[in-house]
Each structure stands twice: as C-alpha cells, then as structure tokens.
C-alpha cells in the first residue's frame, strides 16, 4: 500500500485524521481487490471454491479425506496426470502425497501379466485406503489391474545352537 504524506505547510490534527481514514479505506479496498487473486491459490482458498478448482482439475473428493490431503491432490493434479501410466510415475505420485509404499511388483510369476501389486503397510491401508483406490483408478494404466498387498513386518528371533544325536539302524530278520 502506498503511504501518503501531508505537505509541510498542512500539518494539523484534522488533516492527520483525514489522512489516516483515507489510508485505512484504501487498505480495505486493496484487500477487496486482491481477494479474488488469493482464491486461485489452492493452499489458502475458501473450501467452497476448492471444489470448483478440483472439478476443473479432474479431482473428486473422497469421504473422510483430510482437507490438507485434498488440497495437496488438487495442487499436484497436473503433474500427477503428466506422470500417470508408468511405475516410476506412480511411485512419484504416491511420494508427493506422502503415502509410503514398501514396493511395486509387476509381471509376477504364475500370475496374469497385467496385475500390478502395490505393497503397503497396515497403517497406510487404514489411513489412505480410499485414497489409494481413487489414485489407482485415476492415474493407473487402463490395461492393468492393481492389487494392494498388505505387508506386515514381523520380528522373528531364531536361536542357533549345536545339537548332537546318535542314529542307529536296527534290522530285524
């Protein structure tokens, strides 16, 4: 905002108050004029306008999805669409959205060639299950089938020790 100054010959309490009122008025007008520009930023726009921006970017809301993740999906929609269809692109999409995966397997032996397994933990499935399904249907390859494989790490302790035994074979006649 431009700071207005009084001329040297016009100092006074009335002119000073008038100047303060004019500056306050134009500061308010400036916020009114810049409000529409601020609504184009997905990270800070009004939630009602967010759905409109999501519609034009081909992103649909998921019930129970946090608003931060919804904003992030809208914000990265163009880049996600550009990288869609490849395994590397799918990894990048999930990484941008903060969804950690254990691995992606394709062309699994003794299974159909069009199945792609995405290995995730139980926590990711419970937190992002619906989001994963939406991402696979939106950005996945059309000719492929995606399966979500839950991988649970399990700590196993094996004790190693020496064992001795004696073997005898007795044959009866």
C-alpha positions in Angstrom: 0.0 0.0 0.0 1.2 3.4 -0.9 1.9 5.6 2.2 0.5 9.1 1.7 2.2 12.1 3.3 0.9 15.5 4.2 2.7 18.6 2.7 4.9 20.5 5.0 2.5 23.5 5.1 -0.5 21.4 6.1 0.2 19.7 9.4 -2.7 19.5 11.7 -4.9 17.2 13.7 -7.8 17.3 11.3 -5.7 16.6 8.2 -3.8 13.9 10.0 -7.0 12.1 11.0 -8.4 12.5 7.4 -5.2 11.0 6.0 -5.4 8.1 8.4 -9.0 7.5 7.4 -8.2 7.6 3.7 -5.3 5.2 4.2 -7.5 2.8 6.2 -10.2 3.0 3.5 -7.7 2.2 0.6 -6.2 -0.6 2.6 -9.6 -2.2 2.8 -10.3 -1.6 -0.9 -6.9 -3.2 -1.6 -7.9 -6.4 0.3 -11.2 -6.4 -1.6 -9.4 -6.2 -5.0 -6.7 -8.8 -4.1 -9.2 -11.3 -2.6 -10.1 -13.0 -6.0 -6.4 -13.4 -6.8 -5.8 -15.1 -3.4 -8.5 -17.6 -4.2 -6.6 -19.1 -7.1 -4.0 -20.5 -4.6 -5.2 -24.0 -3.7 -3.3 -24.0 -0.4 -5.2 -21.0 1.0 -8.5 -20.7 -1.0 -12.0 -21.0 0.5 -13.2 -24.6 0.8 -16.3 -23.8 -1.4 -14.1 -22.6 -4.2 -11.7 -25.5 -3.7 -14.3 -28.0 -5.1 -14.6 -25.8 -8.2 -10.9 -25.9 -8.8 -10.9 -29.7 -8.1 -13.6 -30.2 -10.7 -11.6 -28.4 -13.4 -8.5 -30.5 -12.5 -10.5 -33.8 -12.5 -10.1 -34.5 -8.8 -13.1 -35.8 -6.9 -13.3 -35.5 -3.1 -13.2 -38.7 -1.0 -15.4 -39.1 2.0 -13.3 -38.9 5.2 -10.3 -37.5 3.4 -8.4 -34.8 5.4 -8.7 -31.3 3.8 -4.9 -31.0 3.7 -4.6 -34.2 1.6 -7.4 -33.0 -0.7 -5.7 -29.7 -1.2 -2.4 -31.5 -2.0 -4.1 -33.8 -4.5 -5.6 -30.7 -6.3 -2.3 -28.8 -6.2 -0.4 -31.7 -7.8 -3.1 -32.8 -10.2 -1.4 -31.6 -13.4 1.9 -33.2 -12.5 0.2 -36.4 -11.4 -1.6 -36.6 -14.8 1.6 -36.0 -16.6 3.4 -38.8 -14.9 0.5 -41.2 -14.8 0.7 -44.6 -16.5 4.2 -45.6 -15.5 5.5 -47.4 -12.4 8.0 -44.6 -11.8 5.3 -42.0 -12.1 3.0 -43.9 -9.7 5.8 -44.0 -7.2 6.3 -40.2 -7.6 2.6 -39.6 -7.2 2.4 -41.6 -4.0 5.6 -39.9 -2.7 4.2 -36.4 -3.4 1.1 -37.2 -1.5 3.1 -38.6 1.5 1.9 -42.2 1.1 4.8 -44.5 1.8 4.9 -47.8 0.0 7.1 -50.9 0.5 7.3 -51.7 -3.2 5.6 -52.3 -6.5 5.7 -55.6 -8.2 4.7 -56.2 -11.8 4.9 -59.3 -14.1 4.6 -61.6 -11.1 5.4 -65.3 -11.8 2.4 -67.7 -12.1 0.0 -64.7 -12.3 -1.5 -62.8 -15.2 0.9 -60.3 -16.7 -1.5 -57.4 -16.3 -1.5 -57.5 -12.4 0.5 -54.9 -10.5 0.9 -55.4 -6.8 1.4 -52.4 -4.5 2.9 -53.4 -1.2 1.9 -51.2 1.7 1.7 -51.5 5.5 -1.4 -51.9 7.5 -1.2 -48.4 8.7 -1.2 -47.0 5.2 -4.2 -49.1 4.2 -6.2 -47.9 7.2 -5.2 -44.3 6.7 -5.3 -44.0 2.9 -7.3 -47.0 1.7 -10.0 -45.0 -0.2 -7.4 -42.5 -1.5 -5.3 -45.4 -2.9 -8.3 -46.8 -4.7 -9.1 -43.4 -6.2 -5.5 -42.9 -7.2 -5.3 -46.3 -8.9 -8.5 -45.7 -10.9 -7.5 -42.1 -11.9 -3.8 -42.4 -12.6 -3.2 -46.1 -13.2 -2.7 -47.8 -16.5 -6.0 -48.7 -18.1 -5.0 -52.2 -19.2 -3.6 -53.1 -15.8 -5.2 -54.4 -12.6 -3.9 -53.0 -9.4 -3.9 -55.1 -6.2 -3.0 -53.7 -2.8 -0.8 -56.2 -0.9 -0.5 -55.6 2.9 2.9 -56.3 4.2 3.3 -56.6 7.9 6.8 -56.6 9.4 7.2 -59.3 12.0 10.2 -59.7 14.2 11.3 -63.3 14.5 14.0 -64.5 16.8 15.8 -67.7 16.0 18.1 -69.4 18.4 21.1 -71.1 16.9 22.8 -73.9 18.8 24.6 -77.2 18.3 22.6 -80.4 18.7 24.1 -83.9 18.8 22.3 -87.0 18.1 23.1 -90.7 17.6 21.5 -92.7 14.9 21.2 -96.4 14.9 19.5 -98.6 12.4 18.4 -102.0 13.6 17.1 -104.5 11.1 15.1 -107.5 12.3 15.2 -110.8 10.5 
